[in-house]
């Protein structure tokens, strides 16, 4: 039971860390004042990454 929980939680934590790191990099590049389009692009990129990663993981 615990192994199954860890198996499901690990990809979620990895994805969260990568998306969070992407937002941090975006904030660093824009000096903490990103435009709305940059924030939108970052959100879409984060969603696309999670969808791609989940698709890749489900194909295994």
C-alpha positions in Angstrom: 0.0 0.0 0.0 2.8 2.5 0.9 4.8 1.5 -2.1 1.8 2.3 -4.4 1.4 5.7 -2.7 5.1 6.5 -3.2 4.9 5.3 -6.8 2.1 7.8 -7.5 3.4 10.6 -5.4 7.0 10.7 -6.9 6.0 11.9 -10.4 3.7 14.5 -9.0 6.5 15.9 -6.8 8.9 15.9 -9.7 6.5 17.7 -12.0 5.7 20.2 -9.3 9.4 20.9 -8.8 10.0 21.4 -12.5 7.1 23.7 -13.1 8.0 25.7 -9.9 11.6 26.0 -11.2 10.3 27.2 -14.5 8.2 29.9 -12.8 11.3 30.9 -10.7 13.5 31.2 -13.8 10.7 33.2 -15.5 10.6 35.6 -12.6 14.4 35.9 -12.5 14.6 36.6 -16.2 11.9 39.3 -16.1 13.2 40.9 -12.9 10.1 40.0 -10.9 7.8 42.0 -13.1 6.6 39.7 -16.0 4.0 40.9 -18.5 0.7 39.1 -18.7 1.7 37.3 -21.9 4.9 35.9 -20.3 2.9 34.6 -17.3 0.3 33.1 -19.7 3.1 31.5 -21.8 4.7 30.1 -18.6 1.3 28.6 -17.4 0.7 27.0 -20.8 4.2 25.7 -20.9 3.8 24.2 -17.4 0.5 22.5 -18.4 2.0 21.2 -21.6 5.0 19.8 -19.6 2.7 18.0 -17.2 0.5 16.5 -20.0 3.6 15.4 -21.9 5.2 13.8 -18.8 2.0 12.0 -17.8 1.6 10.7 -21.4 5.2 9.5 -21.4 4.8 7.9 -18.0 1.5 6.1 -19.0 3.1 4.6 -22.1 5.6 2.7 -20.0 
